[in-house]
Amino acid sequence: MSRSHRPLCWLALLLFCAAPAVAAAAADATLLRRGNGPDVETLDPHKVRSVAAGNVVRDLYEGLLTEAADGRLVPGVAERWEIDDDGRRYRFWLRDNARWSNGEPLTAQDVVAGLRRSVDPATGSPSAQLLTPIAGAAAIINGSAPPASLAVDARSDRELEIRLQQPTPYLLALLVNPAAFPVYRGGIAAASAAVTNGAYQLEGRVLQSQVTLRRNRHYWNDAATHIERVQHIVTEDLASEFQRFRAGELDITEQVPAAQVATLGAALHRQLRIADYLGVYYYGFNTRRPPFDNADLRHALSLAVDRQVIVDKVLGSGERPAYGWLPPRINGAPAVQPEWSGWTREQRLAEARRLYARAGYSAARPLRTEILYNTHDYHQKIAVVIAAMWKQFLGVETRLRNEETKVFLQSRRDARRTQIFRGSWVSDFNDASSFVDLLLGTNPRNDTGYASARYDAAVAAANLVDGAQRRRALVDAQQALIDDAPVIPLYFYVTKHLVSSRVSGWQDNLLDHHYSRDLRLDGAPTR
């Protein structure tokens, strides 16, 4: 998610125009109101870090490929493509009617500019690492080659070629990510809105309130878009979001409070959607400085956490305890769990206490630490429960610190300001590499600071082979994480949304990507 040296339309996203207030209970037949969790940190697709920002950016922009409502890869800006027999050369042909929201043609040069901007260190894209399968990307990201050396070329206004370092079976899935979105090279088109190429364009933004979008009539598939305007509404307080849905002020919730799932009335239960999701909730250790440069201490804290209690008592909506890093149903490799995942609770606690003591801590000399999390009901509840477990079973004294999401994302990257931080990872695409790449020592999103030659070598080996060899390398990488414990996986997500009966077209999918262009508004909401 890289920078051209010319003025770019992304700068216009810093100019927030006045947006209409959030709709009242009376539903507007032309406006879709989506709960979206925390406020978005950016609307620049090449700088997106959060799920909330990704939800908005996918409405605003489109890559060479996109996703159908059920998650299948389908043509986007590119109407067709070919792959050479060696799997290293991809050729794409763009649609004749692909246009920017100001009506200008979208060209292969715009796609090239977007890819080069993503890998340019000057952009600071947290997702640049995703594009390392493209020849030259790694050297550009580490600053040893110029962005123009990326192996992507516009053969004409409508034809694009991408050359890879080695065959990458999941390359097409990568191109759906915002990191691969094209860039408008003509600069700022208007003082109040950026030039976009997706089904919608920016109408306005109110910080800590909402982002409002309007239909992009120049979108190549506008005839299949049905909703005129969309509001992505900040809903950090889940109880408040739930009440707003019940009052008819929201059409879709970002989540559903776990305590409410079992008590929904018949009408609301018909609107509840729970589905598997390629996402993990975890705690990350700052491994760059004491005390969490000590693997024994990291293992002790992990063993002392009863994940089953968290999923049953705190969440209670079908989430699965996470002992390893890869979620179920992900493509590419089997998920590996530590041996102790099959132990009794008593066995785990005995080992936790042994490692805690070996790390130098005791009742007389307890560990004093801090959990950092971004403001959200679930995050606070989970932090309270884990702190209580550590206190009860090991004697750890834990302070809790919450921050607004933007500040939190900055804090957890600062080795001087964090010890343990709340994290979550949602797969960028359906392949194990999306998870294992996150903890590479060279990945800017790896906020733990974890750097392991063994782990990095196993992941690198997985990127050079396919089939059974690739699966073995990915198993080796997972085992390195189990042995080193730079993170505490806590649970694998399920998605929980309330979707109003006035909304049709919603389909569950493993990545939980729901484009507003695929939805319709039909009639009044059921309460």
BATIGU-706517 format. One record per residue (C-alpha): residue number from 1; residue in one letter; x, z, y. Coordinates in steps of 0.25 Angstrom, whole numbers, padded with zeros to 4 digits. Layout:
<rs>
{r NUM; a; {X; Z; Y}},
...
</rs>
This chain:
<rs>
{r 1; m; {0000; 0000; 0000}},
{r 2; s; {0017; -0011; 0015}},
{r 3; r; {0019; -0016; 0028}},
{r 4; s; {0020; -0029; 0035}},
{r 5; h; {0029; -0029; 0048}},
{r 6; r; {0017; -0035; 0056}},
{r 7; p; {0006; -0026; 0062}},
{r 8; l; {-0004; -0024; 0051}},
{r 9; c; {-0019; -0022; 0051}},
{r 10; w; {-0017; -0008; 0044}},
{r 11; l; {-0013; -0003; 0058}},
{r 12; a; {-0028; -0005; 0062}},
{r 13; l; {-0032; 0005; 0052}},
{r 14; l; {-0026; 0016; 0061}},
{r 15; l; {-0036; 0012; 0071}},
{r 16; f; {-0049; 0019; 0067}},
{r 17; c; {-0062; 0014; 0073}},
{r 18; a; {-0074; 0022; 0075}},
{r 19; a; {-0082; 0021; 0062}},
{r 20; p; {-0097; 0024; 0060}},
{r 21; a; {-0100; 0038; 0056}},
{r 22; v; {-0103; 0041; 0041}},
{r 23; a; {-0117; 0037; 0037}},
{r 24; a; {-0127; 0047; 0037}},
{r 25; a; {-0136; 0050; 0025}},
{r 26; a; {-0145; 0037; 0028}},
{r 27; a; {-0137; 0026; 0019}},
{r 28; d; {-0133; 0014; 0026}},
{r 29; a; {-0136; 0002; 0017}},
{r 30; t; {-0123; -0005; 0022}},
{r 31; l; {-0114; 0006; 0022}},
{r 32; l; {-0107; 0012; 0010}},
{r 33; r; {-0102; 0026; 0012}},
{r 34; r; {-0090; 0030; 0002}},
{r 35; g; {-0085; 0044; 0001}},
{r 36; n; {-0070; 0042; 0001}},
{r 37; g; {-0063; 0056; 0000}},
{r 38; p; {-0052; 0059; 0010}},
{r 39; d; {-0049; 0051; 0022}},
{r 40; v; {-0041; 0039; 0020}},
{r 41; e; {-0026; 0040; 0023}},
{r 42; t; {-0025; 0025; 0027}},
{r 43; l; {-0032; 0012; 0027}},
{r 44; d; {-0019; 0004; 0025}},
{r 45; p; {-0020; -0001; 0011}},
{r 46; h; {-0005; -0001; 0009}},
{r 47; k; {-0005; 0014; 0012}},
{r 48; v; {-0016; 0019; 0004}},
{r 49; r; {-0013; 0032; -0003}},
{r 50; s; {-0027; 0038; -0006}},
{r 51; v; {-0039; 0034; -0014}},
{r 52; a; {-0048; 0036; -0002}},
{r 53; a; {-0040; 0026; 0006}},
{r 54; g; {-0039; 0016; -0006}},
{r 55; n; {-0055; 0016; -0006}},
{r 56; v; {-0055; 0011; 0008}},
{r 57; v; {-0044; 0002; 0007}},
{r 58; r; {-0050; -0006; -0005}},
{r 59; d; {-0062; -0008; 0003}},
{r 60; l; {-0054; -0014; 0015}},
{r 61; y; {-0043; -0022; 0007}},
{r 62; e; {-0042; -0031; -0005}},
{r 63; g; {-0029; -0035; -0013}},
{r 64; l; {-0027; -0047; -0022}},
{r 65; l; {-0035; -0041; -0033}},
{r 66; t; {-0046; -0030; -0031}},
{r 67; e; {-0055; -0022; -0041}},
{r 68; a; {-0070; -0025; -0046}},
{r 69; a; {-0079; -0013; -0045}},
{r 70; d; {-0076; -0009; -0059}},
{r 71; g; {-0061; -0009; -0056}},
{r 72; r; {-0057; -0023; -0062}},
{r 73; l; {-0046; -0031; -0055}},
{r 74; v; {-0053; -0043; -0048}},
{r 75; p; {-0048; -0053; -0038}},
{r 76; g; {-0047; -0049; -0024}},
{r 77; v; {-0040; -0056; -0013}},
{r 78; a; {-0034; -0065; -0024}},
{r 79; e; {-0044; -0073; -0031}},
{r 80; r; {-0034; -0076; -0043}},
{r 81; w; {-0020; -0074; -0048}},
{r 82; e; {-0010; -0078; -0059}},
{r 83; i; {0001; -0070; -0066}},
{r 84; d; {0013; -0077; -0071}},
{r 85; d; {0016; -0075; -0086}},
{r 86; d; {0028; -0066; -0084}},
{r 87; g; {0018; -0056; -0076}},
{r 88; r; {0027; -0056; -0064}},
{r 89; r; {0021; -0066; -0054}},
{r 90; y; {0007; -0065; -0049}},
{r 91; r; {0000; -0076; -0041}},
{r 92; f; {-0013; -0074; -0033}},
{r 93; w; {-0022; -0083; -0026}},
{r 94; l; {-0030; -0077; -0014}},
{r 95; r; {-0044; -0080; -0011}},
{r 96; d; {-0047; -0091; 0000}},
{r 97; n; {-0057; -0082; 0006}},
{r 98; a; {-0048; -0069; 0006}},
{r 99; r; {-0049; -0064; 0021}},
{r 100; w; {-0046; -0052; 0030}},
{r 101; s; {-0057; -0045; 0037}},
{r 102; n; {-0054; -0053; 0050}},
{r 103; g; {-0056; -0066; 0042}},
{r 104; e; {-0042; -0070; 0041}},
{r 105; p; {-0037; -0076; 0028}},
{r 106; l; {-0030; -0066; 0018}},
{r 107; t; {-0018; -0073; 0013}},
{r 108; a; {-0007; -0071; 0002}},
{r 109; q; {0002; -0067; 0014}},
{r 110; d; {-0007; -0055; 0017}},
{r 111; v; {-0006; -0051; 0002}},
{r 112; v; {0009; -0052; 0003}},
{r 113; a; {0010; -0044; 0016}},
{r 114; g; {0002; -0033; 0010}},
{r 115; l; {0010; -0032; -0003}},
{r 116; r; {0023; -0032; 0006}},
{r 117; r; {0017; -0022; 0015}},
{r 118; s; {0014; -0012; 0004}},
{r 119; v; {0028; -0012; -0002}},
{r 120; d; {0035; -0011; 0012}},
{r 121; p; {0041; 0003; 0014}},
{r 122; a; {0037; 0002; 0028}},
{r 123; t; {0022; 0003; 0024}},
{r 124; g; {0024; 0015; 0016}},
{r 125; s; {0013; 0011; 0006}},
{r 126; p; {0011; 0022; -0004}},
{r 127; s; {0007; 0011; -0014}},
{r 128; a; {0019; 0002; -0013}},
{r 129; q; {0024; 0006; -0026}},
{r 130; l; {0012; -0001; -0033}},
{r 131; l; {0018; -0014; -0029}},
{r 132; t; {0032; -0012; -0036}},
{r 133; p; {0028; -0022; -0047}},
{r 134; i; {0030; -0033; -0036}},
{r 135; a; {0044; -0038; -0036}},
{r 136; g; {0052; -0033; -0024}},
{r 137; a; {0042; -0021; -0021}},
{r 138; a; {0050; -0010; -0026}},
{r 139; a; {0062; -0014; -0017}},
{r 140; i; {0053; -0016; -0005}},
{r 141; i; {0047; -0002; -0007}},
{r 142; n; {0061; 0005; -0008}},
{r 143; g; {0065; -0002; 0004}},
{r 144; s; {0076; -0011; -0002}},
{r 145; a; {0069; -0024; 0000}},
{r 146; p; {0060; -0030; 0011}},
{r 147; p; {0044; -0031; 0009}},
{r 148; a; {0045; -0046; 0010}},
{r 149; s; {0053; -0046; -0003}},
{r 150; l; {0041; -0042; -0011}},
{r 151; a; {0038; -0053; -0022}},
{r 152; v; {0024; -0057; -0016}},
{r 153; d; {0023; -0071; -0010}},
{r 154; a; {0011; -0079; -0003}},
{r 155; r; {0013; -0093; -0009}},
{r 156; s; {0002; -0097; 0000}},
{r 157; d; {-0010; -0090; 0008}},
{r 158; r; {-0018; -0089; -0004}},
{r 159; e; {-0007; -0087; -0015}},
{r 160; l; {0001; -0075; -0018}},
{r 161; e; {0012; -0072; -0028}},
{r 162; i; {0017; -0058; -0033}},
{r 163; r; {0029; -0057; -0041}},
{r 164; l; {0032; -0044; -0049}},
{r 165; q; {0044; -0036; -0053}},
{r 166; q; {0039; -0036; -0068}},
{r 167; p; {0025; -0038; -0074}},
{r 168; t; {0015; -0028; -0070}},
{r 169; p; {0002; -0028; -0078}},
{r 170; y; {-0005; -0021; -0067}},
{r 171; l; {-0001; -0029; -0055}},
{r 172; l; {-0015; -0035; -0052}},
{r 173; a; {-0020; -0020; -0052}},
{r 174; l; {-0010; -0016; -0042}},
{r 175; l; {-0014; -0027; -0032}},
{r 176; v; {-0028; -0020; -0030}},
{r 177; n; {-0021; -0009; -0024}},
{r 178; p; {-0021; -0008; -0009}},
{r 179; a; {-0006; -0009; -0009}},
{r 180; a; {-0007; -0023; -0012}},
{r 181; f; {-0018; -0027; -0002}},
{r 182; p; {-0015; -0038; 0008}},
{r 183; v; {-0011; -0035; 0023}},
{r 184; y; {-0017; -0042; 0035}},
{r 185; r; {-0005; -0048; 0042}},
{r 186; g; {-0012; -0051; 0055}},
{r 187; g; {-0011; -0037; 0061}},
{r 188; i; {-0023; -0029; 0067}},
{r 189; a; {-0035; -0037; 0068}},
{r 190; a; {-0043; -0028; 0076}},
{r 191; a; {-0041; -0014; 0083}},
{r 192; s; {-0052; -0007; 0074}},
{r 193; a; {-0050; -0013; 0060}},
{r 194; a; {-0040; -0018; 0050}},
{r 195; v; {-0040; -0032; 0044}},
{r 196; t; {-0044; -0030; 0029}},
{r 197; n; {-0047; -0039; 0017}},
{r 198; g; {-0056; -0031; 0008}},
{r 199; a; {-0071; -0030; 0008}},
{r 200; y; {-0072; -0021; 0020}},
{r 201; q; {-0064; -0019; 0033}},
{r 202; l; {-0062; -0006; 0041}},
{r 203; e; {-0073; -0003; 0051}},
{r 204; g; {-0069; 0011; 0055}},
{r 205; r; {-0062; 0024; 0051}},
{r 206; v; {-0065; 0038; 0055}},
{r 207; l; {-0054; 0048; 0050}},
{r 208; q; {-0058; 0058; 0041}},
{r 209; s; {-0072; 0052; 0040}},
{r 210; q; {-0073; 0038; 0035}},
{r 211; v; {-0068; 0023; 0035}},
{r 212; t; {-0079; 0013; 0037}},
{r 213; l; {-0078; -0001; 0032}},
{r 214; r; {-0086; -0014; 0035}},
{r 215; r; {-0088; -0026; 0026}},
{r 216; n; {-0077; -0037; 0027}},
{r 217; r; {-0084; -0050; 0028}},
{r 218; h; {-0071; -0058; 0026}},
{r 219; y; {-0069; -0051; 0013}},
{r 220; w; {-0068; -0062; 0002}},
{r 221; n; {-0079; -0056; -0006}},
{r 222; d; {-0087; -0051; 0005}},
{r 223; a; {-0100; -0057; -0002}},
{r 224; a; {-0098; -0047; -0013}},
{r 225; t; {-0098; -0035; -0003}},
{r 226; h; {-0111; -0028; 0000}},
{r 227; i; {-0108; -0016; 0008}},
{r 228; e; {-0106; -0018; 0023}},
{r 229; r; {-0099; -0005; 0027}},
{r 230; v; {-0092; 0006; 0020}},
{r 231; q; {-0088; 0020; 0024}},
{r 232; h; {-0077; 0027; 0016}},
{r 233; i; {-0080; 0042; 0020}},
{r 234; v; {-0070; 0053; 0020}},
{r 235; t; {-0076; 0064; 0010}},
{r 236; e; {-0065; 0074; 0007}},
{r 237; d; {-0076; 0085; 0004}},
{r 238; l; {-0082; 0082; -0009}},
{r 239; a; {-0094; 0091; -0007}},
{r 240; s; {-0097; 0085; 0006}},
{r 241; e; {-0096; 0071; 0001}},
{r 242; f; {-0105; 0074; -0010}},
{r 243; q; {-0116; 0079; -0001}},
{r 244; r; {-0114; 0067; 0008}},
{r 245; f; {-0117; 0058; -0004}},
{r 246; r; {-0129; 0067; -0007}},
{r 247; a; {-0134; 0065; 0007}},
{r 248; g; {-0133; 0050; 0006}},
{r 249; e; {-0121; 0049; 0016}},
{r 250; l; {-0111; 0044; 0005}},
{r 251; d; {-0113; 0032; -0005}},
{r 252; i; {-0101; 0036; -0013}},
{r 253; t; {-0093; 0048; -0015}},
{r 254; e; {-0078; 0049; -0016}},
{r 255; q; {-0079; 0060; -0027}},
{r 256; v; {-0090; 0070; -0032}},
{r 257; p; {-0087; 0085; -0032}},
{r 258; a; {-0085; 0089; -0046}},
{r 259; a; {-0095; 0101; -0044}},
{r 260; q; {-0106; 0091; -0041}},
{r 261; v; {-0104; 0082; -0052}},
{r 262; a; {-0111; 0091; -0062}},
{r 263; t; {-0123; 0094; -0053}},
{r 264; l; {-0127; 0081; -0047}},
{r 265; g; {-0142; 0078; -0048}},
{r 266; a; {-0147; 0066; -0055}},
{r 267; a; {-0147; 0057; -0043}},
{r 268; l; {-0132; 0060; -0039}},
{r 269; h; {-0128; 0060; -0054}},
{r 270; r; {-0132; 0045; -0055}},
{r 271; q; {-0123; 0042; -0043}},
{r 272; l; {-0111; 0049; -0049}},
{r 273; r; {-0099; 0041; -0054}},
{r 274; i; {-0088; 0047; -0063}},
{r 275; a; {-0078; 0038; -0068}},
{r 276; d; {-0063; 0038; -0074}},
{r 277; y; {-0053; 0036; -0063}},
{r 278; l; {-0038; 0033; -0064}},
{r 279; g; {-0034; 0045; -0055}},
{r 280; v; {-0026; 0058; -0057}},
{r 281; y; {-0027; 0071; -0049}},
{r 282; y; {-0013; 0078; -0049}},
{r 283; y; {-0004; 0088; -0042}},
{r 284; g; {0009; 0083; -0038}},
{r 285; f; {0022; 0091; -0036}},
{r 286; n; {0032; 0089; -0025}},
{r 287; t; {0044; 0087; -0035}},
{r 288; r; {0054; 0085; -0024}},
{r 289; r; {0056; 0099; -0021}},
{r 290; p; {0055; 0113; -0027}},
{r 291; p; {0047; 0119; -0033}},
{r 292; f; {0041; 0107; -0040}},
{r 293; d; {0054; 0100; -0043}},
{r 294; n; {0053; 0109; -0055}},
{r 295; a; {0046; 0102; -0067}},
{r 296; d; {0044; 0115; -0074}},
{r 297; l; {0036; 0120; -0062}},
{r 298; r; {0028; 0107; -0061}},
{r 299; h; {0025; 0108; -0076}},
{r 300; a; {0020; 0123; -0075}},
{r 301; l; {0010; 0120; -0064}},
{r 302; s; {0005; 0108; -0071}},
{r 303; l; {0003; 0116; -0084}},
{r 304; a; {-0004; 0127; -0077}},
{r 305; v; {-0015; 0118; -0072}},
{r 306; d; {-0028; 0117; -0081}},
{r 307; r; {-0033; 0103; -0078}},
{r 308; q; {-0045; 0105; -0087}},
{r 309; v; {-0050; 0116; -0078}},
{r 310; i; {-0048; 0107; -0066}},
{r 311; v; {-0056; 0095; -0072}},
{r 312; d; {-0067; 0104; -0078}},
{r 313; k; {-0069; 0115; -0067}},
{r 314; v; {-0064; 0109; -0054}},
{r 315; l; {-0068; 0094; -0056}},
{r 316; g; {-0078; 0093; -0068}},
{r 317; s; {-0081; 0078; -0067}},
{r 318; g; {-0074; 0072; -0079}},
{r 319; e; {-0059; 0072; -0073}},
{r 320; r; {-0049; 0073; -0084}},
{r 321; p; {-0037; 0083; -0084}},
{r 322; a; {-0024; 0076; -0081}},
{r 323; y; {-0011; 0080; -0089}},
{r 324; g; {-0004; 0067; -0087}},
{r 325; w; {-0003; 0057; -0076}},
{r 326; l; {-0011; 0044; -0081}},
{r 327; p; {-0026; 0045; -0082}},
{r 328; p; {-0034; 0040; -0094}},
{r 329; r; {-0038; 0025; -0094}},
{r 330; i; {-0027; 0020; -0086}},
{r 331; n; {-0020; 0007; -0090}},
{r 332; g; {-0006; 0006; -0094}},
{r 333; a; {-0002; 0018; -0102}},
{r 334; p; {-0007; 0030; -0110}},
{r 335; a; {-0008; 0043; -0102}},
{r 336; v; {0002; 0054; -0106}},
{r 337; q; {-0001; 0069; -0106}},
{r 338; p; {0009; 0081; -0107}},
{r 339; e; {0009; 0088; -0120}},
{r 340; w; {0004; 0100; -0114}},
{r 341; s; {-0009; 0094; -0110}},
{r 342; g; {-0013; 0097; -0125}},
{r 343; w; {-0009; 0112; -0124}},
{r 344; t; {-0018; 0123; -0122}},
{r 345; r; {-0020; 0130; -0109}},
{r 346; e; {-0012; 0142; -0113}},
{r 347; q; {0000; 0133; -0118}},
{r 348; r; {0000; 0126; -0105}},
{r 349; l; {0000; 0139; -0097}},
{r 350; a; {0011; 0144; -0105}},
{r 351; e; {0020; 0132; -0102}},
{r 352; a; {0016; 0132; -0088}},
{r 353; r; {0021; 0147; -0086}},
{r 354; r; {0034; 0144; -0094}},
{r 355; l; {0037; 0132; -0085}},
{r 356; y; {0033; 0140; -0072}},
{r 357; a; {0043; 0151; -0076}},
{r 358; r; {0054; 0141; -0080}},
{r 359; a; {0052; 0135; -0066}},
{r 360; g; {0056; 0149; -0060}},
{r 361; y; {0042; 0155; -0057}},
{r 362; s; {0035; 0167; -0061}},
{r 363; a; {0024; 0177; -0056}},
{r 364; a; {0035; 0184; -0048}},
{r 365; r; {0040; 0170; -0042}},
{r 366; p; {0027; 0162; -0042}},
{r 367; l; {0027; 0147; -0038}},
{r 368; r; {0022; 0145; -0024}},
{r 369; t; {0017; 0131; -0021}},
{r 370; e; {0006; 0123; -0014}},
{r 371; i; {-0004; 0113; -0018}},
{r 372; l; {-0007; 0102; -0007}},
{r 373; y; {-0020; 0094; -0008}},
{r 374; n; {-0028; 0085; 0001}},
{r 375; t; {-0041; 0091; 0006}},
{r 376; h; {-0052; 0089; -0004}},
{r 377; d; {-0061; 0098; -0012}},
{r 378; y; {-0056; 0094; -0026}},
{r 379; h; {-0041; 0096; -0022}},
{r 380; q; {-0043; 0110; -0016}},
{r 381; k; {-0051; 0114; -0029}},
{r 382; i; {-0041; 0109; -0038}},
{r 383; a; {-0029; 0115; -0030}},
{r 384; v; {-0036; 0129; -0030}},
{r 385; v; {-0038; 0128; -0045}},
{r 386; i; {-0024; 0124; -0048}},
{r 387; a; {-0018; 0134; -0039}},
{r 388; a; {-0026; 0145; -0046}},
{r 389; m; {-0021; 0140; -0060}},
{r 390; w; {-0006; 0140; -0055}},
{r 391; k; {-0009; 0154; -0050}},
{r 392; q; {-0016; 0159; -0062}},
{r 393; f; {-0007; 0153; -0073}},
{r 394; l; {0007; 0153; -0066}},
{r 395; g; {0006; 0162; -0053}},
{r 396; v; {0008; 0150; -0044}},
{r 397; e; {0005; 0153; -0029}},
{r 398; t; {-0001; 0140; -0024}},
{r 399; r; {-0005; 0137; -0009}},
{r 400; l; {-0015; 0125; -0007}},
{r 401; r; {-0014; 0116; 0005}},
{r 402; n; {-0024; 0105; 0008}},
{r 403; e; {-0022; 0093; 0018}},
{r 404; e; {-0030; 0082; 0023}},
{r 405; t; {-0027; 0069; 0014}},
{r 406; k; {-0018; 0062; 0024}},
{r 407; v; {-0009; 0074; 0027}},
{r 408; f; {-0009; 0078; 0012}},
{r 409; l; {-0004; 0064; 0008}},
{r 410; q; {0007; 0065; 0018}},
{r 411; s; {0010; 0080; 0013}},
{r 412; r; {0011; 0077; -0001}},
{r 413; r; {0022; 0066; 0001}},
{r 414; d; {0030; 0076; 0009}},
{r 415; a; {0040; 0084; -0001}},
{r 416; r; {0041; 0095; 0010}},
{r 417; r; {0026; 0098; 0010}},
{r 418; t; {0021; 0098; -0004}},
{r 419; q; {0023; 0105; -0017}},
{r 420; i; {0011; 0101; -0025}},
{r 421; f; {0001; 0091; -0020}},
{r 422; r; {-0013; 0086; -0025}},
{r 423; g; {-0012; 0071; -0029}},
{r 424; s; {-0021; 0061; -0036}},
{r 425; w; {-0018; 0047; -0041}},
{r 426; v; {-0028; 0036; -0043}},
{r 427; s; {-0022; 0024; -0050}},
{r 428; d; {-0020; 0012; -0041}},
{r 429; f; {-0023; 0003; -0053}},
{r 430; n; {-0026; 0005; -0068}},
{r 431; d; {-0012; 0006; -0074}},
{r 432; a; {-0003; 0018; -0077}},
{r 433; s; {0007; 0013; -0067}},
{r 434; s; {-0002; 0017; -0056}},
{r 435; f; {0000; 0032; -0060}},
{r 436; v; {0014; 0032; -0065}},
{r 437; d; {0020; 0024; -0053}},
{r 438; l; {0014; 0036; -0043}},
{r 439; l; {0025; 0045; -0048}},
{r 440; l; {0037; 0036; -0047}},
{r 441; g; {0048; 0042; -0039}},
{r 442; t; {0048; 0030; -0030}},
{r 443; n; {0033; 0030; -0027}},
{r 444; p; {0029; 0034; -0013}},
{r 445; r; {0016; 0040; -0018}},
{r 446; n; {0024; 0050; -0028}},
{r 447; d; {0022; 0062; -0019}},
{r 448; t; {0028; 0071; -0030}},
{r 449; g; {0042; 0066; -0027}},
{r 450; y; {0043; 0065; -0042}},
{r 451; a; {0055; 0056; -0046}},
{r 452; s; {0059; 0054; -0061}},
{r 453; a; {0068; 0043; -0066}},
{r 454; r; {0062; 0045; -0080}},
{r 455; y; {0048; 0043; -0074}},
{r 456; d; {0051; 0031; -0065}},
{r 457; a; {0059; 0024; -0076}},
{r 458; a; {0047; 0025; -0086}},
{r 459; v; {0037; 0020; -0075}},
{r 460; a; {0047; 0008; -0072}},
{r 461; a; {0048; 0005; -0087}},
{r 462; a; {0033; 0004; -0087}},
{r 463; n; {0033; -0006; -0076}},
{r 464; l; {0043; -0015; -0084}},
{r 465; v; {0035; -0016; -0097}},
{r 466; d; {0021; -0018; -0102}},
{r 467; g; {0013; -0014; -0114}},
{r 468; a; {0018; -0003; -0123}},
{r 469; q; {0031; -0002; -0116}},
{r 470; r; {0024; 0001; -0103}},
{r 471; r; {0015; 0011; -0109}},
{r 472; r; {0027; 0019; -0115}},
{r 473; a; {0034; 0019; -0102}},
{r 474; l; {0022; 0024; -0095}},
{r 475; v; {0021; 0035; -0105}},
{r 476; d; {0035; 0039; -0102}},
{r 477; a; {0032; 0040; -0088}},
{r 478; q; {0020; 0049; -0090}},
{r 479; q; {0029; 0058; -0099}},
{r 480; a; {0039; 0059; -0088}},
{r 481; l; {0028; 0064; -0078}},
{r 482; i; {0023; 0074; -0089}},
{r 483; d; {0038; 0079; -0090}},
{r 484; d; {0040; 0080; -0075}},
{r 485; a; {0026; 0084; -0070}},
{r 486; p; {0027; 0079; -0055}},
{r 487; v; {0012; 0080; -0055}},
{r 488; i; {0001; 0088; -0061}},
{r 489; p; {-0010; 0079; -0066}},
{r 490; l; {-0023; 0086; -0065}},
{r 491; y; {-0034; 0077; -0068}},
{r 492; f; {-0038; 0062; -0069}},
{r 493; y; {-0049; 0058; -0060}},
{r 494; v; {-0063; 0053; -0062}},
{r 495; t; {-0070; 0047; -0051}},
{r 496; k; {-0083; 0054; -0046}},
{r 497; h; {-0092; 0047; -0036}},
{r 498; l; {-0106; 0047; -0031}},
{r 499; v; {-0111; 0033; -0029}},
{r 500; s; {-0124; 0032; -0022}},
{r 501; s; {-0135; 0025; -0029}},
{r 502; r; {-0135; 0015; -0017}},
{r 503; v; {-0122; 0010; -0021}},
{r 504; s; {-0120; 0000; -0032}},
{r 505; g; {-0108; -0007; -0037}},
{r 506; w; {-0100; 0005; -0040}},
{r 507; q; {-0092; 0004; -0053}},
{r 508; d; {-0083; 0015; -0059}},
{r 509; n; {-0068; 0011; -0061}},
{r 510; l; {-0055; 0018; -0065}},
{r 511; l; {-0049; 0017; -0051}},
{r 512; d; {-0061; 0021; -0043}},
{r 513; h; {-0060; 0009; -0034}},
{r 514; h; {-0074; 0006; -0028}},
{r 515; y; {-0074; -0005; -0018}},
{r 516; s; {-0085; -0005; -0008}},
{r 517; r; {-0087; -0020; -0009}},
{r 518; d; {-0092; -0018; -0023}},
{r 519; l; {-0103; -0008; -0019}},
{r 520; r; {-0117; -0010; -0014}},
{r 521; l; {-0127; -0002; -0007}},
{r 522; d; {-0141; -0002; -0013}},
{r 523; g; {-0152; 0007; -0007}},
{r 524; a; {-0152; 0021; -0003}},
{r 525; p; {-0144; 0032; -0010}},
{r 526; t; {-0149; 0042; -0020}},
{r 527; r; {-0147; 0056; -0017}},
</rs>
